[in-house]
Amino acid sequence: MHIPPLFNFLHLVWLLVPASSSSPDSVDPSALGMDAPSCNFDFPFGAPGFSQYRKGFEVSCNPSLSGSPSWLQVGSKKLQIMNISIAEGYVRTGITPSTWQCSRSGETGEGISLEGTPFTFSHTRNKLTVVSCDTFVSFADHRNSSVSVGCVSFCPSQLSITDGACSGVGCCQAAIPVGLKSFDAQFYSIPDEIKRRWKLKVNNTLQPMTASSSGPQRKEAPSIVFENTTPLCSKVFIAEYENFTFSKRYLEISGDWEDAPLSMVLDWAIGNETCVDARRRNASDYACIDENSSCYDSPDGVGYRCNCSEGYQGNPYVAGGCQAVGLSAMILIFLGSLWIYWLLKKLRLGRLKRQYFMQNGGLLLQQRITSARRATARIFTIEELERATNGFSKDRVIGHGGYGTVYKGILPNDQIIAIKRSKLVDEIQIESFINEVAILSQIDHKNVVKLLGCCLESQVPLLVYEFISNGTLFRHIHEKPNNVIPWEARLRIAAETATALAHLHSRASVPIIHRDVKSANILLDESYTAKVADFGASRLVPYDRTHVTTLVQGTLGYLDPEYFYTSRLTERSDVYSFGVVLVELLTAEKPVSFCRTETETNLASHFVMLLQGKRLWEVADSRMVAEAGETQMLPVADLARRCLSVKGEERPTMEEVAVELDALLRLMKQHLALRRSLQDGARPLAKPLAINDNNTIDEVGAERVCEGG
């Protein structure tokens, strides 16, 4: 078990704090609350003959009997003390409920009157509680007749009564007024129709029963029978509601109350005056006698209480009872609180991370990665990625996309990574998402950005990719006009991208449709090598299916029109989007621009129209025309036109596109090599490739090339 360093420091500080028993000025911890039984009570409480006490705070005990309880006398009632709090001003006692029809003798128990005592029923901790069937109970505050409290408990059927719930079925509770000293409860039987299993025999309607000092009374009260075999009884009490858990067996006469932790809290206060009046009228009887104490009026409305001043602790009701908190103790308290806060925060974060891990399909992903032979992805912790990104600092943001934000991160081994924080993921799509992550982690292609792993401990999944340093193809074409990518690099980027997409379509373990091919999702490294990225919208296509039907998703200007109108996603949808990328490379124009005329807004349709009219040079990048010329650009333009066919079946496959681009790239390299060799006066050693009149590739003899040269 790992012990936090702060804990060791706290232990050291604790050793420096002197023990309470070793100092004559030490404060008994029981000054803030003590556990009964004991005859050593903190003033103003005390046991006659054993310790001093203030009038009204007498406690009886028997120290000669080990483990004997202590009792608080209130009128004719003795209440067993459970504990006393000097600091908070309350006494917790046990109670015996008043009952009716719970014994052969009929009524048991008596009401409790706190008149003439410094005690009141705590209105914040207690509630009037009634355990009964089809009974209405109410009472009025004697000192304020306008205040009336009550609750009704019904028993529509046996099945409707459930353990733990005290909400009006078999059991009901009601708040009590502030400063309550006594109460006379009125019981009324409800002779309405008793449904199904519950039967109530009533001779008279709404017959009152009172519970006072003489015990509960009821005229011709009903006899409640459960299934005609188990008699039920009624119980009423004022009790600490947080410590009471209802059980339907409490309704039975034979119901055992021994294991029911019934308790009642009595607030107490000194006298019946406010702090100001008590100090002015009777200074000798003023209870807050310690010089480091302060007075505050009782929240129950009568009397006052005392507290030690800030920086002191102890008993403010005795001289010298409030002792200064030592510096080391204050440090201990502060550091202890800090450690507890840290521990609770860590536990809360741990629970939250486990919740997110399960919510984001962590177990499913672990299973998929374990079962996949070639999977190399790992599951990162949120702490690893927070350290790698300086807490996901804005300074580490390197891109925004339709599916999230991308951060640059550095792992402890100095490996640079890219972390994509996705937008909210629909829980219904979690299994699909995990499935895609597991499959993408198996793709090992030099022109596909490598998925290193993911993190599922955050609210939304985080994907971790290899970092590609030179930005996107979109940025180089459209946002860096002074940094022109040469034609040879453009053709190579196109060929590498096509090869990567062809691999996804036909050579991956399960065919993958990228669904968002665009120049912004093609990354370039320092040598302008293409890397296809951002598979956030990708979909898997089983081998036995030619398409999947899905909600239309993609980027304006790159979206396959056939997919847009039919929602049928096929591999040819990627071919169309790639055709738009080819047009970008040929023209250096954006796919959609509202700065152009209406007919020219969509680059793809405008390009096809110009090419059909043999007007390509009106839109082609003049820099590329000067560098490559018509011979090299026309075949690429014709390939782009075929990729942009409206009907998907008329488009080439990605494999065919990759083969043709690779051939064009080799042809261009041979032309360059031949040109250099001719400039150097050497004869070519191999037959180069050429383009015939139909824009297809063919071999020609060296003599023909020389003649053209």
DRENDRENMI-768891 format. One record per residue (C-alpha): residue in one letter; x, z, y. Coordinates in steps of 0.05 Angstrom, whole numbers, m for minus. Each point is the difference from the previous one (the first is absolute). Example, Ala and Ser with C-alpha at 12.3 -4.5 7.8 and 13.67 -1.06 7.14 Angstrom:
% residues 2
<"A" <246 156 m90>>
<"S" <27 m13 69>>
***
This chain:
% residues 709
<"M" <0 0 0>>
<"H" <28 m20 68>>
<"I" <2 58 50>>
<"P" <m2 m24 73>>
<"P" <60 23 42>>
<"L" <m48 32 49>>
<"F" <m23 47 m55>>
<"N" <71 24 m12>>
<"F" <7 13 75>>
<"L" <m65 39 2>>
<"H" <26 43 m58>>
<"L" <63 15 40>>
<"V" <m41 20 61>>
<"W" <m44 44 m44>>
<"L" <62 38 m23>>
<"L" <17 13 73>>
<"V" <m68 31 15>>
<"P" <0 75 m13>>
<"A" <m50 25 m51>>
<"S" <m62 35 29>>
<"S" <9 63 m41>>
<"S" <71 11 25>>
<"S" <m20 10 72>>
<"P" <m39 60 29>>
<"D" <m31 m48 50>>
<"S" <m23 m49 m53>>
<"V" <m73 m22 m3>>
<"D" <m40 8 m64>>
<"P" <m24 m69 m21>>
<"S" <m67 31 m16>>
<"A" <m10 8 75>>
<"L" <m24 m71 0>>
<"G" <m45 8 m61>>
<"M" <3 45 m61>>
<"D" <m26 m4 m71>>
<"A" <m44 55 m29>>
<"P" <2 48 m34>>
<"S" <45 47 40>>
<"C" <m10 63 41>>
<"N" <51 m21 51>>
<"F" <m42 m40 48>>
<"D" <21 m29 67>>
<"F" <m33 32 61>>
<"P" <m56 m4 22>>
<"F" <m18 4 m74>>
<"G" <16 63 m39>>
<"A" <m21 45 m56>>
<"P" <m23 71 18>>
<"G" <51 50 m23>>
<"F" <54 m53 m9>>
<"S" <9 m36 66>>
<"Q" <m26 m4 71>>
<"Y" <m57 m46 15>>
<"R" <m46 m20 57>>
<"K" <m73 20 m4>>
<"G" <m39 m51 m40>>
<"F" <61 m25 m38>>
<"E" <m1 52 m56>>
<"V" <22 m24 m68>>
<"S" <m9 40 m65>>
<"C" <50 m5 m56>>
<"N" <26 40 m59>>
<"P" <76 m2 m3>>
<"S" <1 41 m64>>
<"L" <m30 m57 m40>>
<"S" <47 m58 m8>>
<"G" <m34 m66 17>>
<"S" <m62 34 28>>
<"P" <m37 m40 54>>
<"S" <m7 18 73>>
<"W" <m69 2 32>>
<"L" <m29 m11 69>>
<"Q" <m61 43 17>>
<"V" <m52 m37 41>>
<"G" <m64 40 6>>
<"S" <m23 18 m70>>
<"K" <39 m58 m30>>
<"K" <70 2 m29>>
<"L" <36 m67 1>>
<"Q" <63 m10 m42>>
<"I" <59 m22 44>>
<"M" <37 m62 m22>>
<"N" <47 m5 60>>
<"I" <5 18 74>>
<"S" <30 m43 55>>
<"I" <24 36 63>>
<"A" <24 m64 34>>
<"E" <m65 m39 m11>>
<"G" <m48 59 4>>
<"Y" <m40 m5 m65>>
<"V" <m13 37 m65>>
<"R" <m15 m38 m64>>
<"T" <m45 38 m48>>
<"G" <m35 m11 m65>>
<"I" <m76 m5 m2>>
<"T" <m58 9 m48>>
<"P" <m58 m48 11>>
<"S" <m71 22 11>>
<"T" <m41 m27 m57>>
<"W" <m72 m10 m22>>
<"Q" <m26 m10 m70>>
<"C" <70 8 m27>>
<"S" <m13 64 m40>>
<"R" <m57 36 m33>>
<"S" <m3 49 57>>
<"G" <m13 m58 48>>
<"E" <37 5 66>>
<"T" <72 23 5>>
<"G" <49 7 58>>
<"E" <m10 21 72>>
<"G" <9 m32 67>>
<"I" <62 15 41>>
<"S" <m5 28 70>>
<"L" <63 1 44>>
<"E" <m35 35 58>>
<"G" <43 55 30>>
<"T" <64 m28 m30>>
<"P" <55 m42 32>>
<"F" <m15 m55 m50>>
<"T" <m41 m64 3>>
<"F" <m12 m54 m51>>
<"S" <52 m55 13>>
<"H" <m38 m61 22>>
<"T" <60 m46 m11>>
<"R" <15 21 m72>>
<"N" <m68 20 m28>>
<"K" <m66 m34 m14>>
<"L" <m68 23 m23>>
<"T" <m2 m22 m73>>
<"V" <m63 m4 m43>>
<"V" <1 m15 m74>>
<"S" <m71 m13 m21>>
<"C" <m52 m53 m18>>
<"D" <m55 m23 47>>
<"T" <11 56 49>>
<"F" <5 2 76>>
<"V" <40 55 33>>
<"S" <5 16 74>>
<"F" <21 57 44>>
<"A" <2 17 74>>
<"D" <55 34 41>>
<"H" <m28 68 22>>
<"R" <39 m2 65>>
<"N" <m23 m70 16>>
<"S" <m69 m16 m26>>
<"S" <7 m72 23>>
<"V" <53 m12 m54>>
<"S" <m28 m16 m69>>
<"V" <39 m25 m60>>
<"G" <m24 m24 m67>>
<"C" <8 m48 m59>>
<"V" <m42 m26 m57>>
<"S" <21 m10 m72>>
<"F" <m39 m48 m44>>
<"C" <6 m15 m74>>
<"P" <m34 m68 m12>>
<"S" <29 m5 m70>>
<"Q" <52 31 m44>>
<"L" <44 m63 5>>
<"S" <m1 3 76>>
<"I" <37 67 0>>
<"T" <75 m10 m3>>
<"D" <58 48 m1>>
<"G" <41 6 64>>
<"A" <m52 m27 47>>
<"C" <m37 49 45>>
<"S" <m41 m50 40>>
<"G" <m72 20 m11>>
<"V" <m10 m12 m74>>
<"G" <4 67 m37>>
<"C" <42 28 57>>
<"C" <0 m5 75>>
<"Q" <42 27 57>>
<"A" <m11 11 74>>
<"A" <46 20 58>>
<"I" <m10 69 29>>
<"P" <m2 17 74>>
<"V" <58 29 40>>
<"G" <5 76 0>>
<"L" <m51 11 m57>>
<"K" <m5 74 m18>>
<"S" <m58 0 m49>>
<"F" <m55 m44 m25>>
<"D" <m69 4 m33>>
<"A" <m9 m60 m44>>
<"Q" <m70 m29 m11>>
<"F" <m10 m34 m67>>
<"Y" <m56 m51 m11>>
<"S" <m17 m31 m67>>
<"I" <m15 m75 2>>
<"P" <m61 m13 m45>>
<"D" <5 m76 6>>
<"E" <m2 m45 m61>>
<"I" <58 17 m45>>
<"K" <24 m63 m33>>
<"R" <21 m12 m71>>
<"R" <38 59 m30>>
<"W" <m7 53 54>>
<"K" <m65 41 1>>
<"L" <m20 50 53>>
<"K" <m60 46 m11>>
<"V" <m27 23 67>>
<"N" <m62 42 14>>
<"N" <3 m4 76>>
<"T" <28 m49 51>>
<"L" <60 17 45>>
<"Q" <4 73 m17>>
<"P" <55 35 39>>
<"M" <53 45 m29>>
<"T" <47 40 44>>
<"A" <70 24 m15>>
<"S" <18 60 43>>
<"S" <32 68 m11>>
<"S" <m54 18 m49>>
<"G" <15 m61 m43>>
<"P" <m35 m67 m9>>
<"Q" <m76 0 m2>>
<"R" <m49 m53 m21>>
<"K" <m74 m1 m12>>
<"E" <m22 m31 m65>>
<"A" <62 m42 0>>
<"P" <5 m59 m48>>
<"S" <32 2 m68>>
<"I" <49 m58 m8>>
<"V" <10 m26 m71>>
<"F" <51 m51 m24>>
<"E" <m29 m42 m56>>
<"N" <m48 58 m13>>
<"T" <57 36 m34>>
<"T" <53 20 51>>
<"P" <m25 42 59>>
<"L" <33 m13 66>>
<"C" <13 49 56>>
<"S" <13 m3 75>>
<"K" <63 26 35>>
<"V" <16 5 74>>
<"F" <64 23 34>>
<"I" <44 m12 61>>
<"A" <66 m25 m28>>
<"E" <65 m35 17>>
<"Y" <m22 m71 m13>>
<"E" <69 m28 m15>>
<"N" <9 48 m58>>
<"F" <m69 m14 m31>>
<"T" <m10 m55 m51>>
<"F" <m71 m8 m25>>
<"S" <m16 m2 m75>>
<"K" <m69 m15 m26>>
<"R" <7 57 m50>>
<"Y" <m4 48 60>>
<"L" <m74 m15 0>>
<"E" <m10 32 m67>>
<"I" <m13 74 m9>>
<"S" <56 3 m50>>
<"G" <47 m38 47>>
<"D" <68 35 3>>
<"W" <23 16 70>>
<"E" <64 35 m20>>
<"D" <41 m64 7>>
<"A" <m34 m21 64>>
<"P" <50 15 56>>
<"L" <m51 25 50>>
<"S" <30 27 64>>
<"M" <m25 15 70>>
<"V" <40 2 64>>
<"L" <m15 52 54>>
<"D" <30 m10 69>>
<"W" <18 63 37>>
<"A" <13 18 72>>
<"I" <15 62 42>>
<"G" <m60 30 37>>
<"N" <m54 m41 34>>
<"E" <36 m15 66>>
<"T" <43 m57 25>>
<"C" <74 9 11>>
<"V" <m8 9 75>>
<"D" <m55 52 m7>>
<"A" <37 38 m54>>
<"R" <64 6 42>>
<"R" <m38 20 63>>
<"R" <m51 50 m28>>
<"N" <37 36 m55>>
<"A" <74 m10 3>>
<"S" <14 58 m48>>
<"D" <m41 m34 m55>>
<"Y" <27 m69 13>>
<"A" <23 m27 m68>>
<"C" <56 m48 20>>
<"I" <50 55 12>>
<"D" <65 m35 m16>>
<"E" <35 m22 63>>
<"N" <14 m68 m32>>
<"S" <m73 m13 m18>>
<"S" <m55 m40 32>>
<"C" <m76 4 m3>>
<"Y" <m52 m54 m12>>
<"D" <m76 3 m4>>
<"S" <m30 m5 m69>>
<"P" <m27 m70 m15>>
<"D" <m60 35 m32>>
<"G" <m25 21 69>>
<"V" <9 75 m6>>
<"G" <64 41 10>>
<"Y" <73 m22 4>>
<"R" <62 m7 m43>>
<"C" <75 6 11>>
<"N" <59 m45 m15>>
<"C" <74 8 7>>
<"S" <28 m40 58>>
<"E" <37 m65 m11>>
<"G" <68 13 m32>>
<"Y" <m24 64 m33>>
<"Q" <m34 16 m66>>
<"G" <m29 61 m32>>
<"N" <m59 48 14>>
<"P" <m23 1 73>>
<"Y" <m46 60 m12>>
<"V" <58 51 m7>>
<"A" <56 16 49>>
<"G" <63 m38 m18>>
<"G" <m39 m42 m50>>
<"C" <19 m67 31>>
<"Q" <73 m16 m14>>
<"A" <40 m56 30>>
<"V" <13 m58 m47>>
<"G" <76 m5 m9>>
<"L" <38 m63 17>>
<"S" <20 m12 m71>>
<"A" <m72 10 m23>>
<"M" <m24 m49 53>>
<"I" <51 m50 m24>>
<"L" <m21 11 m71>>
<"I" <m74 m9 18>>
<"F" <15 m63 39>>
<"L" <44 m31 m53>>
<"G" <m47 22 m54>>
<"S" <m58 m34 36>>
<"L" <43 m61 10>>
<"W" <19 m3 m74>>
<"I" <m73 9 m21>>
<"Y" <m21 m56 47>>
<"W" <55 m45 m27>>
<"L" <m19 16 m72>>
<"L" <m75 m11 12>>
<"K" <15 m66 36>>
<"K" <45 m22 m57>>
<"L" <m54 17 m52>>
<"R" <m53 m36 41>>
<"L" <44 m62 7>>
<"G" <15 3 m74>>
<"R" <m74 1 m17>>
<"L" <m13 m57 50>>
<"K" <56 m42 m30>>
<"R" <m27 10 m70>>
<"Q" <m69 m18 24>>
<"Y" <25 m65 32>>
<"F" <43 m15 m61>>
<"M" <m61 4 m45>>
<"Q" <m45 m35 50>>
<"N" <49 m59 7>>
<"G" <5 m10 m75>>
<"G" <66 34 m12>>
<"L" <m12 14 m74>>
<"L" <m22 m71 m12>>
<"L" <61 m28 35>>
<"Q" <47 45 m40>>
<"Q" <m33 m24 m64>>
<"R" <6 m74 20>>
<"I" <73 6 22>>
<"T" <19 38 m64>>
<"S" <m34 m52 m44>>
<"A" <31 m60 37>>
<"R" <67 m20 m29>>
<"R" <28 m35 61>>
<"A" <m29 45 53>>
<"T" <53 28 47>>
<"A" <m44 32 52>>
<"R" <2 74 10>>
<"I" <m46 50 32>>
<"F" <28 30 64>>
<"T" <m19 68 29>>
<"I" <m28 3 70>>
<"E" <59 45 20>>
<"E" <49 m55 m20>>
<"L" <m34 m52 43>>
<"E" <m9 47 59>>
<"R" <74 15 0>>
<"A" <15 m74 m7>>
<"T" <m42 m18 62>>
<"N" <12 62 43>>
<"G" <m71 22 m11>>
<"F" <m27 m72 7>>
<"S" <27 m4 70>>
<"K" <m25 m55 46>>
<"D" <73 m21 8>>
<"R" <0 m19 m73>>
<"V" <m59 m48 4>>
<"I" <23 m71 m15>>
<"G" <m67 m35 m8>>
<"H" <m75 2 m1>>
<"G" <m45 m39 m46>>
<"G" <m72 m8 m20>>
<"Y" <11 50 m55>>
<"G" <42 53 33>>
<"T" <63 19 38>>
<"V" <71 m11 m25>>
<"Y" <56 51 12>>
<"K" <75 m5 m10>>
<"G" <28 56 m43>>
<"I" <68 23 m24>>
<"L" <6 36 m67>>
<"P" <54 54 m13>>
<"N" <42 m53 m37>>
<"D" <0 m42 65>>
<"Q" <m46 m51 m31>>
<"I" <m44 m31 54>>
<"I" <m73 m8 m18>>
<"A" <m65 m24 31>>
<"I" <m60 45 m6>>
<"K" <m70 m28 9>>
<"R" <m53 51 18>>
<"S" <m65 m33 m20>>
<"K" <m66 8 34>>
<"L" <m54 41 m35>>
<"V" <m10 m22 m72>>
<"D" <m70 m1 m30>>
<"E" <m3 48 m59>>
<"I" <m34 m55 m40>>
<"Q" <62 m44 8>>
<"I" <50 54 m21>>
<"E" <4 m23 m73>>
<"S" <9 m72 22>>
<"F" <53 21 51>>
<"I" <39 40 m53>>
<"N" <m5 m59 m48>>
<"E" <30 m47 52>>
<"V" <56 48 19>>
<"A" <19 8 m73>>
<"I" <2 m76 m10>>
<"L" <36 m16 65>>
<"S" <53 51 m19>>
<"Q" <17 m45 m60>>
<"I" <12 m62 43>>
<"D" <73 m14 5>>
<"H" <10 m63 41>>
<"K" <53 m12 53>>
<"N" <m51 m28 49>>
<"V" <m51 56 m8>>
<"V" <9 65 38>>
<"K" <14 53 m53>>
<"L" <m50 57 m6>>
<"L" <42 62 m10>>
<"G" <m58 49 m8>>
<"C" <m55 37 34>>
<"C" <m23 69 24>>
<"L" <m69 26 m17>>
<"E" <6 69 32>>
<"S" <m28 m22 68>>
<"Q" <m72 m16 19>>
<"V" <14 m74 m8>>
<"P" <51 m29 m49>>
<"L" <69 m18 26>>
<"L" <38 m60 m29>>
<"V" <76 m2 0>>
<"Y" <35 m68 2>>
<"E" <71 m25 7>>
<"F" <18 m8 73>>
<"I" <9 m72 25>>
<"S" <40 1 64>>
<"N" <m13 m65 37>>
<"G" <m74 4 15>>
<"T" <m55 m49 m15>>
<"L" <m2 m76 m1>>
<"F" <m56 3 52>>
<"R" <45 38 48>>
<"H" <57 m50 m7>>
<"I" <m45 m61 10>>
<"H" <m46 24 55>>
<"E" <33 59 36>>
<"K" <74 m20 2>>
<"P" <1 m69 33>>
<"N" <75 4 14>>
<"N" <17 15 m72>>
<"V" <m20 m65 m35>>
<"I" <0 m1 m76>>
<"P" <33 m66 m22>>
<"W" <m37 m50 m43>>
<"E" <41 14 m62>>
<"A" <m17 75 5>>
<"R" <m73 m16 12>>
<"L" <m5 m44 m61>>
<"R" <37 52 m42>>
<"I" <m47 56 24>>
<"A" <m60 m43 m19>>
<"A" <30 m15 m69>>
<"E" <16 74 m13>>
<"T" <m69 22 21>>
<"A" <m33 m52 m44>>
<"T" <43 22 m59>>
<"A" <m20 73 10>>
<"L" <m74 m17 4>>
<"A" <5 m45 m61>>
<"H" <32 58 m38>>
<"L" <m58 45 19>>
<"H" <m51 m52 m21>>
<"S" <28 m21 m67>>
<"R" <59 42 m23>>
<"A" <m21 72 16>>
<"S" <m28 43 m58>>
<"V" <m69 m9 32>>
<"P" <m11 m56 52>>
<"I" <m1 27 71>>
<"I" <m33 m33 59>>
<"H" <33 22 64>>
<"R" <m62 m15 43>>
<"D" <36 9 67>>
<"V" <57 m50 0>>
<"K" <23 m9 72>>
<"S" <65 m4 39>>
<"A" <m8 73 21>>
<"N" <3 20 m74>>
<"I" <64 m39 m14>>
<"L" <60 43 16>>
<"L" <71 m26 12>>
<"D" <66 35 m15>>
<"E" <64 m12 39>>
<"S" <14 m65 m37>>
<"Y" <m72 m25 12>>
<"T" <m19 9 m73>>
<"A" <m77 5 m6>>
<"K" <m35 60 m29>>
<"V" <m75 m1 m11>>
<"A" <m30 67 20>>
<"D" <m64 39 13>>
<"F" <m42 m2 m63>>
<"G" <m53 45 30>>
<"A" <m54 m52 m10>>
<"S" <26 m28 m66>>
<"R" <m46 m8 m60>>
<"L" <14 m6 m74>>
<"V" <m30 m58 m39>>
<"P" <m5 6 m76>>
<"Y" <27 m59 m39>>
<"D" <m69 m17 m27>>
<"R" <m30 m8 69>>
<"T" <12 m54 52>>
<"H" <m24 40 60>>
<"V" <m26 67 23>>
<"T" <m59 12 46>>
<"T" <16 48 56>>
<"L" <m15 16 72>>
<"V" <33 m50 46>>
<"Q" <65 29 26>>
<"G" <59 m33 35>>
<"T" <27 m22 68>>
<"L" <m33 m48 48>>
<"G" <35 m67 m1>>
<"Y" <27 9 m70>>
<"L" <m66 11 m37>>
<"D" <m20 m50 m53>>
<"P" <m66 m31 23>>
<"E" <m25 m7 m72>>
<"Y" <13 74 m12>>
<"F" <m33 16 67>>
<"Y" <m65 m35 m19>>
<"T" <m4 17 m74>>
<"S" <37 67 m6>>
<"R" <34 m30 m62>>
<"L" <74 19 3>>
<"T" <47 m45 m39>>
<"E" <75 m14 m1>>
<"R" <m14 m62 43>>
<"S" <m22 48 55>>
<"D" <73 21 6>>
<"V" <20 m74 0>>
<"Y" <m43 m13 61>>
<"S" <30 59 38>>
<"F" <70 m23 m19>>
<"G" <m18 m69 28>>
<"V" <m13 33 67>>
<"V" <70 32 m4>>
<"L" <30 m69 m12>>
<"V" <m35 m26 62>>
<"E" <28 59 40>>
<"L" <70 m19 m24>>
<"L" <m12 m72 20>>
<"T" <m31 12 68>>
<"A" <21 70 22>>
<"E" <m73 9 22>>
<"K" <m45 60 m15>>
<"P" <m56 m11 m51>>
<"V" <m53 19 51>>
<"S" <7 m5 75>>
<"F" <m55 1 51>>
<"C" <49 m26 52>>
<"R" <m7 m69 m33>>
<"T" <m61 m45 8>>
<"E" <m61 13 m44>>
<"T" <18 m54 m50>>
<"E" <72 26 m3>>
<"T" <m17 74 m7>>
<"N" <8 0 m75>>
<"L" <70 m26 m16>>
<"A" <m14 m20 m72>>
<"S" <m59 m47 15>>
<"H" <35 m28 62>>
<"F" <63 m14 m41>>
<"V" <m38 m36 m55>>
<"M" <m36 m43 51>>
<"L" <65 m21 35>>
<"L" <35 m14 m66>>
<"Q" <m56 m45 m23>>
<"G" <6 m38 65>>
<"K" <76 m4 m8>>
<"R" <8 42 63>>
<"L" <40 57 m31>>
<"W" <53 m4 55>>
<"E" <m52 24 52>>
<"V" <1 69 m32>>
<"A" <66 3 m38>>
<"D" <55 46 26>>
<"S" <43 m46 42>>
<"R" <62 40 m18>>
<"M" <m12 m13 m74>>
<"V" <m15 m74 13>>
<"A" <67 m7 34>>
<"E" <36 37 m56>>
<"A" <m36 m24 m64>>
<"G" <m34 m65 20>>
<"E" <m60 m35 m28>>
<"T" <31 m10 m69>>
<"Q" <5 74 m16>>
<"M" <m61 26 38>>
<"L" <m53 m49 m25>>
<"P" <3 21 m73>>
<"V" <m9 73 20>>
<"A" <m57 m18 46>>
<"D" <m34 m39 m55>>
<"L" <7 59 m48>>
<"A" <m30 46 53>>
<"R" <m59 m49 7>>
<"R" <m14 3 m75>>
<"C" <4 76 1>>
<"L" <m52 0 56>>
<"S" <m52 m40 m38>>
<"V" <m69 29 11>>
<"K" <m16 m3 m75>>
<"G" <44 47 m40>>
<"E" <3 m47 m60>>
<"E" <33 m53 43>>
<"R" <58 46 18>>
<"P" <64 3 m42>>
<"T" <16 64 m38>>
<"M" <52 47 28>>
<"E" <46 m19 m57>>
<"E" <m5 m74 21>>
<"V" <12 18 72>>
<"A" <62 40 m18>>
<"V" <28 m57 m42>>
<"E" <m11 m51 55>>
<"L" <31 43 54>>
<"D" <59 16 m44>>
<"A" <11 m75 m10>>
<"L" <m6 m13 75>>
<"L" <50 55 13>>
<"R" <49 m30 m50>>
<"L" <m11 m69 30>>
<"M" <16 27 69>>
<"K" <63 34 m25>>
<"Q" <23 m64 m34>>
<"H" <m12 m39 64>>
<"L" <41 50 39>>
<"A" <56 m1 m52>>
<"L" <m1 m76 m2>>
<"R" <3 m5 75>>
<"R" <61 46 1>>
<"S" <34 m38 m55>>
<"L" <m11 m67 34>>
<"Q" <26 29 64>>
<"D" <62 20 m38>>
<"G" <6 m69 m33>>
<"A" <m14 22 m71>>
<"R" <m48 m34 m50>>
<"P" <m58 41 m29>>
<"L" <8 23 m72>>
<"A" <m74 5 m18>>
<"K" <m64 m37 13>>
<"P" <m39 36 55>>
<"L" <m75 8 7>>
<"A" <m42 m40 49>>
<"I" <m73 m6 21>>
<"N" <m39 m63 m15>>
<"D" <m56 m30 40>>
<"N" <m51 46 m33>>
<"N" <36 62 24>>
<"T" <24 16 m71>>
<"I" <70 15 m22>>
<"D" <43 m49 m38>>
<"E" <73 m13 m16>>
<"V" <38 m56 35>>
<"G" <68 m31 m10>>
<"A" <58 19 41>>
<"E" <6 m71 27>>
<"R" <m71 3 28>>
<"V" <15 65 36>>
<"C" <64 m28 28>>
<"E" <m36 m61 25>>
<"G" <m50 46 35>>
<"G" <56 41 28>>
***
